[in-house]
Each structure stands twice: as C-alpha cells, then as structure tokens.
Amino acid sequence: MIKSIYAGKGKSKYEILITGKNIQKTQLNKYLNKNRKILLITDDGVPKLHLKKILRLIDKKKKVFVHTLKKGERSKSISSYENILHELIDLKFDRTDCLIALGGGVVGDVTGFCAATYLRGIDYIQIPTTLLAQVDSSVGGKTAINTAHGKNLIGSFYNPKFVLISTSFLDTLPLNQFKSGLGEVVKYAFIGNSKLRKIVRDNPKKILSKDEKVLKLIIEESIKTKSQVVTNDEKEQGVRAILNFGHTFGHAIEGYSNYKNITHGAAITLGMVIASKVSLLEGHIDQSQMTQVLEILESLELDTNYQKYKYSDLKKYFISDKKVADGKLNLILIDKNFKAFKTDKFLNKNIQKAMN
C-alpha cells in the first residue's frame, strides 16, 4: 500500500510518499517535469545499488550530475556547503534546476541548505535512505550545517518539493543505524502519539526483524505526528519545540563525543532518558511512566545507560544550545499523559541529580 501525507502550507505544501519495495518512475518524475538539470547529492556510505536505482528512475532527457560527500557528521560542514555551491555555479544551475538528496540526515541537511541559499532558493527533493532521515530530518524543512561551536547553528527553514520514502532502502541499513532511527520513532510515541506507542510496545520483535508492514506503520505514524506539528509551526516559534524532546541532552552528548562512536539516534535515546528522569524529579511524571519509557526503549534493544556522561562534561554544550532564549535554557519535558511541553521553569539541581 502506498501512503501519501502532506506537510507545509500554501505554496510550500509538499507530498511525503511512503512506499514499499517498488518505486515507480512516475512517483518521482512528476516532480521533476519542470527541472532541466539535476544535481543528486549523496555520500559514500549509501550503497551504489540505491544510487543506480534512482538514476534509472529519472527521465533520460534530464541532465543529471552526482556529487558524493564522505559519510559522517563531519561532512555537514561549511566546506561541503561551499564545494556544492561552487559546483552549482560551475554547472550554471539556475532556478529551473533541482537538487536531490539521496542519503541520511547529513546529506538531506546539507542539500536542503544549499537549495535554500543558492540563488535565494531552488527546488530540492528528499529521498532518505535511513530510518532516522525517513521519520525525522527529511520532513519539516529544517536545513543546517555544523560548526566547531555546535550542531545546526547555521541553517534555514526551507521545505522540499517532495519527499520519497521507501522501505527498500532499509534492507541494507546497518543495525546500529536502524536502531538510531528507532530512537526518533520512539520519541513520537513519547510526545503524544499513543497509537504509535501501542504499535511499538506490541511489536518489538517484528520491528527489529524489519517486518515491512510494521515498518510502514511506524514510519507513517511518526510522519503524521511530525507533519502535523511542523505544519502548525513551520519556523519553531511554538509547538514545534516539542520535537526536540531528548535533543538538548542528546546534542550535548554528541558534541562531547566529537560526533564519534555514537549515532545521532543513540544520543537522542540517552537524551530522552535524561529528560524523562528530569520530568520525574520535577513531578511531571511518576515512576510508572518512567518505567514505561525504559521498558519500551529496552524492548527495542536500545541503550539507556548514560552514566558515563557527567553533568560537568555536558554543561557547556547546554549553554550554546539553540533552545537557550533570553539567557534561559528551555527543556522539553513530558507529563503523565505522555504529552511533551516546553519549559524554562525547572531546578537546575534536578538536571545534575538526574545525571549523577
């Protein structure tokens, strides 16, 4: 079954198409009919069979160029951004042309930021090949690159023209990357999607075995939650902030680890455990909800032990977090109904207590 979900408003509204193993030419080419030239951006971690599949789907009349990044968070950089822009200029791309992001979140974020800023904005399409990108970064129009000072500090809000999601890409996804995506899936279950929480709670073995039917369900429910939130708050002025549950602590863990030896989803999973513990200490949830959080995460074989990360090590990363406003750190916490909310009213000692 093919499922379409829509996000965005007005002229920036776009289709998110979820399909199984078979991708049809028409599904992609109807969004490329006005584009003369295409720069497909990928990285060397994406299996060549996926690149070949997408190139075969694109109308042969189009001029298609491929730009390959090195895999990993370090490619989400100013130098990668400059290299792509210089290539677009050399190839004489104009506003009738298009970028395609084929890969995970790094590829999608860099491609989106290039599209947003080249000639003040050209079309781009997201074809996410990781579960994390499928349920999170490919939807919502957040584009960014990192600097030595922190993650995602340079970026823009710029919606794609189309998002094409296929479970076929997950067949080749390494287990640690698949689990990274599951961390973000579970996030949606913890911040308000009770249907998704039930699906995840009842089907951990099917999810881990990549059962296609269940995979499509959890992707669909994740995207439903995200698309609804981002459509109501496209530029993160209000409710969209709840999507950052676990991210303040998770991004700090990534920064402290220098983006090495831990996936984004694994860091966010640990961040959600810390945020849940703070929620418990602040009295917003009770021990039964805290236990549910841990049980669901552990049933999916996700690591919940954050004890090697100390408050004193992560504090400086909190200060530079994007969620600091007027000198105050805003946290996303959860309540007893598994609804997320933003607050700057919490005791700092409870963060320290949660982490010690």
C-alpha positions as a Markdown table, in Angstrom:
| # | Residue | x | y | z |
|---|---|---|---|---|
| 1 | Met | 0.0 | 0.0 | 0.0 |
| 2 | Ile | 1.3 | 3.5 | -0.9 |
| 3 | Lys | 0.5 | 6.2 | 1.5 |
| 4 | Ser | 0.7 | 10.0 | 1.0 |
| 5 | Ile | 0.9 | 12.5 | 3.8 |
| 6 | Tyr | 1.2 | 16.3 | 3.3 |
| 7 | Ala | 3.1 | 18.9 | 5.2 |
| 8 | Gly | 3.5 | 22.6 | 4.9 |
| 9 | Lys | 1.1 | 25.4 | 3.9 |
| 10 | Gly | 0.2 | 27.2 | 0.8 |
| 11 | Lys | 2.9 | 27.3 | -1.9 |
| 12 | Ser | 5.3 | 25.5 | 0.4 |
| 13 | Lys | 3.0 | 22.4 | 0.9 |
| 14 | Tyr | 4.6 | 19.2 | -0.2 |
| 15 | Glu | 3.8 | 15.5 | -0.5 |
| 16 | Ile | 5.5 | 12.8 | 1.6 |
| 17 | Leu | 5.0 | 9.5 | -0.2 |
| 18 | Ile | 5.6 | 6.2 | 1.7 |
| 19 | Thr | 6.0 | 3.1 | -0.4 |
| 20 | Gly | 7.3 | -0.4 | -0.1 |
| 21 | Lys | 10.0 | -2.2 | -2.2 |
| 22 | Asn | 8.9 | -0.9 | -5.6 |
| 23 | Ile | 9.3 | 2.8 | -6.5 |
| 24 | Gln | 7.5 | 3.8 | -9.7 |
| 25 | Lys | 9.1 | 6.2 | -12.2 |
| 26 | Thr | 6.0 | 8.4 | -12.2 |
| 27 | Gln | 6.2 | 8.9 | -8.5 |
| 28 | Leu | 9.5 | 10.8 | -8.9 |
| 29 | Asn | 9.4 | 12.3 | -12.4 |
| 30 | Lys | 6.1 | 14.1 | -11.9 |
| 31 | Tyr | 8.1 | 16.4 | -9.5 |
| 32 | Leu | 11.0 | 16.8 | -12.0 |
| 33 | Asn | 9.0 | 17.7 | -15.0 |
| 34 | Lys | 10.0 | 21.4 | -14.9 |
| 35 | Asn | 13.6 | 20.9 | -14.0 |
| 36 | Arg | 16.2 | 20.9 | -16.7 |
| 37 | Lys | 19.3 | 19.9 | -14.7 |
| 38 | Ile | 19.6 | 17.9 | -11.5 |
| 39 | Leu | 22.4 | 17.6 | -9.0 |
| 40 | Leu | 22.0 | 14.4 | -7.0 |
| 41 | Ile | 23.9 | 14.7 | -3.7 |
| 42 | Thr | 24.7 | 11.5 | -1.8 |
| 43 | Asp | 27.6 | 10.1 | 0.3 |
| 44 | Asp | 30.0 | 7.2 | 0.0 |
| 45 | Gly | 28.1 | 5.3 | 2.7 |
| 46 | Val | 25.0 | 4.9 | 0.5 |
| 47 | Pro | 25.1 | 1.6 | -1.3 |
| 48 | Lys | 25.7 | 2.0 | -5.0 |
| 49 | Leu | 22.6 | -0.1 | -5.8 |
| 50 | His | 20.4 | 2.7 | -4.3 |
| 51 | Leu | 22.1 | 5.3 | -6.4 |
| 52 | Lys | 21.7 | 3.3 | -9.5 |
| 53 | Lys | 18.1 | 2.6 | -8.8 |
| 54 | Ile | 17.3 | 6.3 | -8.5 |
| 55 | Leu | 19.3 | 7.2 | -11.6 |
| 56 | Arg | 17.4 | 4.6 | -13.6 |
| 57 | Leu | 14.1 | 6.2 | -12.4 |
| 58 | Ile | 14.9 | 9.7 | -13.6 |
| 59 | Asp | 13.8 | 10.7 | -17.1 |
| 60 | Lys | 16.7 | 10.2 | -19.5 |
| 61 | Lys | 16.1 | 13.6 | -21.0 |
| 62 | Lys | 17.3 | 15.3 | -17.8 |
| 63 | Lys | 20.9 | 16.2 | -17.3 |
| 64 | Val | 21.9 | 14.5 | -14.1 |
| 65 | Phe | 25.1 | 15.2 | -12.1 |
| 66 | Val | 26.2 | 13.4 | -9.0 |
| 67 | His | 28.1 | 14.9 | -6.0 |
| 68 | Thr | 29.4 | 12.5 | -3.4 |
| 69 | Leu | 30.2 | 13.5 | 0.1 |
| 70 | Lys | 32.2 | 11.5 | 2.6 |
| 71 | Lys | 29.8 | 9.7 | 5.0 |
| 72 | Gly | 29.5 | 11.0 | 8.5 |
| 73 | Glu | 28.6 | 14.1 | 10.5 |
| 74 | Arg | 31.8 | 15.9 | 9.6 |
| 75 | Ser | 30.5 | 16.3 | 6.1 |
| 76 | Lys | 27.8 | 18.6 | 7.4 |
| 77 | Ser | 30.2 | 21.4 | 7.2 |
| 78 | Ile | 30.9 | 24.8 | 5.7 |
| 79 | Ser | 33.5 | 23.3 | 3.3 |
| 80 | Ser | 30.9 | 20.8 | 2.0 |
| 81 | Tyr | 28.4 | 23.6 | 1.5 |
| 82 | Glu | 31.0 | 25.7 | -0.4 |
| 83 | Asn | 32.0 | 22.8 | -2.6 |
| 84 | Ile | 28.4 | 22.1 | -3.6 |
| 85 | Leu | 27.7 | 25.8 | -4.3 |
| 86 | His | 30.8 | 26.1 | -6.4 |
| 87 | Glu | 29.8 | 23.1 | -8.4 |
| 88 | Leu | 26.3 | 24.5 | -9.0 |
| 89 | Ile | 27.9 | 27.7 | -10.2 |
| 90 | Asp | 30.3 | 25.9 | -12.5 |
| 91 | Leu | 27.4 | 23.8 | -13.9 |
| 92 | Lys | 25.4 | 27.1 | -14.5 |
| 93 | Phe | 22.4 | 25.9 | -12.4 |
| 94 | Asp | 19.5 | 28.3 | -12.4 |
| 95 | Arg | 16.1 | 28.4 | -10.7 |
| 96 | Thr | 14.6 | 26.0 | -13.2 |
| 97 | Asp | 17.0 | 23.3 | -11.9 |
| 98 | Cys | 16.8 | 21.0 | -8.9 |
| 99 | Leu | 18.8 | 19.2 | -6.2 |
| 100 | Ile | 18.1 | 15.7 | -4.9 |
| 101 | Ala | 19.3 | 14.4 | -1.5 |
| 102 | Leu | 19.8 | 10.7 | -1.6 |
| 103 | Gly | 21.1 | 9.6 | 1.8 |
| 104 | Gly | 20.7 | 10.1 | 5.5 |
| 105 | Gly | 20.2 | 13.2 | 7.6 |
| 106 | Val | 23.6 | 14.7 | 6.8 |
| 107 | Val | 23.0 | 14.5 | 3.1 |
| 108 | Gly | 19.5 | 15.9 | 3.5 |
| 109 | Asp | 20.5 | 18.8 | 5.7 |
| 110 | Val | 23.4 | 19.9 | 3.5 |
| 111 | Thr | 21.4 | 19.5 | 0.3 |
| 112 | Gly | 18.5 | 21.4 | 1.8 |
| 113 | Phe | 20.7 | 24.3 | 3.0 |
| 114 | Cys | 22.3 | 24.6 | -0.4 |
| 115 | Ala | 18.9 | 24.6 | -2.1 |
| 116 | Ala | 17.7 | 27.2 | 0.3 |
| 117 | Thr | 20.6 | 29.6 | -0.3 |
| 118 | Tyr | 21.7 | 29.1 | -3.9 |
| 119 | Leu | 20.1 | 31.9 | -6.0 |
| 120 | Arg | 18.0 | 32.6 | -2.9 |
| 121 | Gly | 16.2 | 29.2 | -3.3 |
| 122 | Ile | 15.8 | 26.4 | -5.8 |
| 123 | Asp | 13.9 | 23.2 | -5.8 |
| 124 | Tyr | 15.1 | 20.1 | -3.9 |
| 125 | Ile | 13.7 | 16.6 | -3.3 |
| 126 | Gln | 14.4 | 14.4 | -0.3 |
| 127 | Ile | 15.0 | 10.7 | -0.8 |
| 128 | Pro | 16.0 | 9.5 | 2.6 |
| 129 | Thr | 17.8 | 6.1 | 2.8 |
| 130 | Thr | 18.0 | 5.7 | 6.6 |
| 131 | Leu | 15.1 | 5.2 | 9.1 |
| 132 | Leu | 16.3 | 8.3 | 11.0 |
| 133 | Ala | 16.1 | 10.5 | 8.0 |
| 134 | Gln | 12.8 | 9.0 | 6.9 |
| 135 | Val | 10.9 | 9.7 | 10.1 |
| 136 | Asp | 12.7 | 12.9 | 11.1 |
| 137 | Ser | 15.1 | 15.1 | 9.2 |
| 138 | Ser | 13.6 | 14.7 | 5.7 |
| 139 | Val | 10.3 | 16.1 | 6.9 |
| 140 | Gly | 9.8 | 19.7 | 8.2 |
| 141 | Gly | 12.2 | 21.8 | 6.1 |
| 142 | Lys | 14.9 | 22.3 | 8.7 |
| 143 | Thr | 18.2 | 22.6 | 6.9 |
| 144 | Ala | 21.6 | 23.2 | 8.5 |
| 145 | Ile | 25.3 | 22.7 | 8.8 |
| 146 | Asn | 27.5 | 22.4 | 11.8 |
| 147 | Thr | 30.4 | 24.5 | 13.1 |
| 148 | Ala | 33.1 | 23.9 | 15.6 |
| 149 | His | 30.9 | 25.8 | 18.1 |
| 150 | Gly | 28.0 | 23.4 | 17.8 |
| 151 | Lys | 25.5 | 21.4 | 15.8 |
| 152 | Asn | 23.0 | 23.0 | 13.4 |
| 153 | Leu | 24.0 | 26.6 | 14.2 |
| 154 | Ile | 23.9 | 27.8 | 10.6 |
| 155 | Gly | 20.7 | 26.9 | 8.6 |
| 156 | Ser | 17.3 | 27.8 | 7.4 |
| 157 | Phe | 13.7 | 26.7 | 7.2 |
| 158 | Tyr | 13.1 | 25.6 | 3.6 |
| 159 | Asn | 10.6 | 23.0 | 2.6 |
| 160 | Pro | 11.4 | 20.3 | 0.0 |
| 161 | Lys | 9.4 | 20.0 | -3.2 |
| 162 | Phe | 8.7 | 16.3 | -2.5 |
| 163 | Val | 9.8 | 13.5 | -0.1 |
| 164 | Leu | 10.0 | 10.0 | -1.4 |
| 165 | Ile | 10.3 | 7.3 | 1.3 |
| 166 | Ser | 10.8 | 3.6 | 0.5 |
| 167 | Thr | 11.3 | 0.8 | 3.0 |
| 168 | Ser | 13.5 | -0.9 | 0.4 |
| 169 | Phe | 16.4 | 1.3 | 1.5 |
| 170 | Leu | 16.2 | -0.1 | 5.0 |
| 171 | Asp | 17.2 | -3.6 | 3.7 |
| 172 | Thr | 20.9 | -2.6 | 3.6 |
| 173 | Leu | 20.9 | -0.3 | 6.6 |
| 174 | Pro | 23.3 | -1.5 | 9.3 |
| 175 | Leu | 21.8 | -2.4 | 12.6 |
| 176 | Asn | 23.3 | 0.5 | 14.6 |
| 177 | Gln | 21.8 | 2.9 | 12.0 |
| 178 | Phe | 18.5 | 1.2 | 12.1 |
| 179 | Lys | 18.4 | 1.5 | 15.9 |
| 180 | Ser | 19.4 | 5.1 | 15.6 |
| 181 | Gly | 16.2 | 5.7 | 13.6 |
| 182 | Leu | 14.2 | 3.7 | 16.2 |
| 183 | Gly | 15.2 | 6.3 | 18.8 |
| 184 | Glu | 13.4 | 9.0 | 16.9 |
| 185 | Val | 10.4 | 6.8 | 16.2 |
| 186 | Val | 10.0 | 6.2 | 19.9 |
| 187 | Lys | 10.3 | 9.9 | 20.5 |
| 188 | Tyr | 7.0 | 10.5 | 18.7 |
| 189 | Ala | 5.5 | 7.7 | 20.8 |
| 190 | Phe | 6.6 | 9.6 | 24.0 |
| 191 | Ile | 5.4 | 13.1 | 23.0 |
| 192 | Gly | 1.8 | 12.4 | 22.1 |
| 193 | Asn | 1.2 | 9.6 | 19.6 |
| 194 | Ser | -0.5 | 6.9 | 21.7 |
| 195 | Lys | -1.3 | 4.8 | 18.6 |
| 196 | Leu | 2.4 | 4.6 | 17.8 |
| 197 | Arg | 3.3 | 3.9 | 21.4 |
| 198 | Lys | 1.0 | 0.9 | 21.3 |
| 199 | Ile | 2.4 | -0.4 | 18.0 |
| 200 | Val | 5.9 | -0.1 | 19.3 |
| 201 | Arg | 5.1 | -1.7 | 22.6 |
| 202 | Asp | 3.3 | -4.6 | 21.0 |
| 203 | Asn | 5.7 | -5.4 | 18.1 |
| 204 | Pro | 9.3 | -5.0 | 19.2 |
| 205 | Lys | 10.4 | -8.3 | 17.5 |
| 206 | Lys | 8.7 | -7.5 | 14.2 |
| 207 | Ile | 10.2 | -4.1 | 14.2 |
| 208 | Leu | 13.7 | -5.4 | 14.9 |
| 209 | Ser | 13.3 | -8.0 | 12.1 |
| 210 | Lys | 12.2 | -5.2 | 9.7 |
| 211 | Asp | 8.8 | -6.6 | 9.0 |
| 212 | Glu | 7.7 | -4.4 | 6.1 |
| 213 | Lys | 4.1 | -4.0 | 7.2 |
| 214 | Val | 5.0 | -2.8 | 10.7 |
| 215 | Leu | 7.9 | -0.7 | 9.4 |
| 216 | Lys | 5.5 | 1.2 | 7.1 |
| 217 | Leu | 3.1 | 1.7 | 10.1 |
| 218 | Ile | 5.7 | 3.2 | 12.4 |
| 219 | Ile | 7.1 | 5.4 | 9.6 |
| 220 | Glu | 3.6 | 6.6 | 8.7 |
| 221 | Glu | 2.6 | 7.3 | 12.4 |
| 222 | Ser | 5.9 | 9.1 | 13.0 |
| 223 | Ile | 5.5 | 11.3 | 10.0 |
| 224 | Lys | 1.8 | 12.0 | 10.8 |
| 225 | Thr | 3.0 | 13.4 | 14.1 |
| 226 | Lys | 5.8 | 15.4 | 12.7 |
| 227 | Ser | 3.9 | 16.7 | 9.7 |
| 228 | Gln | 1.1 | 17.9 | 11.9 |
| 229 | Val | 3.4 | 19.7 | 14.3 |
| 230 | Val | 5.6 | 21.3 | 11.6 |
| 231 | Thr | 2.7 | 22.5 | 9.5 |
| 232 | Asn | 1.3 | 24.3 | 12.6 |
| 233 | Asp | 4.7 | 25.8 | 13.4 |
| 234 | Glu | 6.9 | 25.9 | 10.4 |
| 235 | Lys | 9.6 | 28.1 | 12.0 |
| 236 | Glu | 9.8 | 26.7 | 15.5 |
| 237 | Gln | 8.2 | 29.6 | 17.3 |
| 238 | Gly | 5.9 | 27.5 | 19.4 |
| 239 | Val | 4.6 | 23.9 | 19.5 |
| 240 | Arg | 7.3 | 22.6 | 17.1 |
| 241 | Ala | 9.8 | 22.7 | 20.0 |
| 242 | Ile | 8.3 | 19.5 | 21.4 |
| 243 | Leu | 10.0 | 17.6 | 18.6 |
| 244 | Asn | 13.2 | 18.4 | 20.5 |
| 245 | Phe | 12.4 | 16.0 | 23.3 |
| 246 | Gly | 15.7 | 14.5 | 24.4 |
| 247 | His | 17.7 | 16.7 | 21.9 |
| 248 | Thr | 19.2 | 19.2 | 24.4 |
| 249 | Phe | 21.0 | 16.3 | 26.2 |
| 250 | Gly | 21.5 | 14.2 | 23.1 |
| 251 | His | 23.2 | 17.0 | 21.2 |
| 252 | Ala | 25.4 | 17.7 | 24.2 |
| 253 | Ile | 26.4 | 14.0 | 24.2 |
| 254 | Glu | 27.2 | 14.2 | 20.5 |
| 255 | Gly | 29.2 | 17.4 | 21.0 |
| 256 | Tyr | 31.1 | 16.0 | 23.9 |
| 257 | Ser | 31.8 | 12.8 | 21.9 |
| 258 | Asn | 33.0 | 14.9 | 19.0 |
| 259 | Tyr | 30.3 | 13.2 | 16.9 |
| 260 | Lys | 32.3 | 10.0 | 17.1 |
| 261 | Asn | 31.4 | 6.5 | 18.4 |
| 262 | Ile | 27.7 | 7.3 | 18.9 |
| 263 | Thr | 24.9 | 7.7 | 16.4 |
| 264 | His | 22.5 | 10.6 | 16.5 |
| 265 | Gly | 19.6 | 8.4 | 17.4 |
| 266 | Ala | 21.6 | 6.7 | 20.2 |
| 267 | Ala | 22.5 | 10.0 | 21.6 |
| 268 | Ile | 18.9 | 11.2 | 21.4 |
| 269 | Thr | 17.7 | 8.0 | 23.1 |
| 270 | Leu | 20.0 | 8.7 | 26.1 |
| 271 | Gly | 18.8 | 12.3 | 26.0 |
| 272 | Met | 15.2 | 11.1 | 26.2 |
| 273 | Val | 16.1 | 9.0 | 29.3 |
| 274 | Ile | 17.7 | 12.0 | 31.0 |
| 275 | Ala | 14.8 | 14.3 | 30.0 |
| 276 | Ser | 12.3 | 11.7 | 31.4 |
| 277 | Lys | 14.3 | 11.5 | 34.6 |
| 278 | Val | 14.2 | 15.3 | 34.9 |
| 279 | Ser | 10.4 | 15.1 | 34.3 |
| 280 | Leu | 10.2 | 12.6 | 37.1 |
| 281 | Leu | 12.3 | 14.7 | 39.5 |
| 282 | Glu | 10.2 | 17.8 | 38.6 |
| 283 | Gly | 7.0 | 15.8 | 39.4 |
| 284 | His | 5.5 | 15.8 | 35.9 |
| 285 | Ile | 5.5 | 12.0 | 35.6 |
| 286 | Asp | 5.6 | 9.3 | 38.1 |
| 287 | Gln | 7.7 | 6.2 | 38.4 |
| 288 | Ser | 5.3 | 4.1 | 36.3 |
| 289 | Gln | 5.7 | 6.4 | 33.3 |
| 290 | Met | 9.5 | 6.4 | 33.8 |
| 291 | Thr | 9.4 | 2.6 | 33.8 |
| 292 | Gln | 7.4 | 2.6 | 30.6 |
| 293 | Val | 10.0 | 4.8 | 28.9 |
| 294 | Leu | 12.8 | 2.4 | 29.9 |
| 295 | Glu | 10.8 | -0.8 | 29.0 |
| 296 | Ile | 9.9 | 0.4 | 25.5 |
| 297 | Leu | 13.4 | 1.5 | 24.7 |
| 298 | Glu | 14.9 | -1.7 | 26.1 |
| 299 | Ser | 12.4 | -3.9 | 24.2 |
| 300 | Leu | 13.9 | -2.4 | 21.0 |
| 301 | Glu | 17.4 | -3.2 | 22.3 |
| 302 | Leu | 18.3 | 0.5 | 22.6 |
| 303 | Asp | 20.9 | 1.5 | 25.1 |
| 304 | Thr | 19.5 | 3.5 | 28.0 |
| 305 | Asn | 22.7 | 3.8 | 30.2 |
| 306 | Tyr | 24.0 | 7.3 | 30.1 |
| 307 | Gln | 26.1 | 7.1 | 33.3 |
| 308 | Lys | 29.4 | 7.8 | 31.6 |
| 309 | Tyr | 28.2 | 11.3 | 30.6 |
| 310 | Lys | 28.5 | 13.7 | 33.6 |
| 311 | Tyr | 26.8 | 17.0 | 34.0 |
| 312 | Ser | 30.1 | 18.8 | 34.4 |
| 313 | Asp | 31.2 | 17.5 | 31.0 |
| 314 | Leu | 28.0 | 18.4 | 29.1 |
| 315 | Lys | 27.1 | 21.8 | 30.8 |
| 316 | Lys | 29.0 | 23.9 | 28.3 |
| 317 | Tyr | 27.0 | 22.3 | 25.4 |
| 318 | Phe | 23.7 | 23.2 | 27.1 |
| 319 | Ile | 24.7 | 26.9 | 27.2 |
| 320 | Ser | 25.3 | 27.0 | 23.4 |
| 321 | Asp | 22.1 | 25.1 | 22.6 |
| 322 | Lys | 19.7 | 26.6 | 20.2 |
| 323 | Lys | 16.9 | 26.3 | 22.8 |
| 324 | Val | 18.5 | 28.9 | 25.0 |
| 325 | Ala | 16.4 | 32.1 | 24.9 |
| 326 | Asp | 16.9 | 35.3 | 26.9 |
| 327 | Gly | 19.8 | 33.6 | 28.7 |
| 328 | Lys | 17.5 | 30.7 | 29.9 |
| 329 | Leu | 17.7 | 27.1 | 28.8 |
| 330 | Asn | 14.4 | 25.7 | 27.6 |
| 331 | Leu | 13.8 | 22.0 | 28.2 |
| 332 | Ile | 11.2 | 19.7 | 26.6 |
| 333 | Leu | 9.7 | 17.5 | 29.3 |
| 334 | Ile | 6.8 | 15.1 | 29.3 |
| 335 | Asp | 3.8 | 14.7 | 31.5 |
| 336 | Lys | 1.7 | 11.8 | 32.8 |
| 337 | Asn | -0.3 | 11.6 | 29.6 |
| 338 | Phe | 2.9 | 11.3 | 27.5 |
| 339 | Lys | 2.4 | 14.9 | 26.2 |
| 340 | Ala | 5.5 | 17.0 | 25.7 |
| 341 | Phe | 5.8 | 20.6 | 26.7 |
| 342 | Lys | 8.5 | 23.3 | 26.7 |
| 343 | Thr | 9.5 | 25.0 | 30.0 |
| 344 | Asp | 12.3 | 27.1 | 31.4 |
| 345 | Lys | 10.9 | 26.6 | 34.9 |
| 346 | Phe | 12.9 | 23.7 | 36.4 |
| 347 | Leu | 15.5 | 23.3 | 39.1 |
| 348 | Asn | 19.0 | 23.1 | 37.7 |
| 349 | Lys | 19.9 | 20.7 | 40.6 |
| 350 | Asn | 17.4 | 18.2 | 39.1 |
| 351 | Ile | 19.4 | 18.1 | 35.9 |
| 352 | Gln | 22.5 | 17.5 | 38.0 |
| 353 | Lys | 20.7 | 14.9 | 40.1 |
| 354 | Ala | 19.3 | 13.1 | 37.0 |
| 355 | Met | 22.8 | 12.8 | 35.6 |
| 356 | Asn | 24.7 | 11.8 | 38.8 |
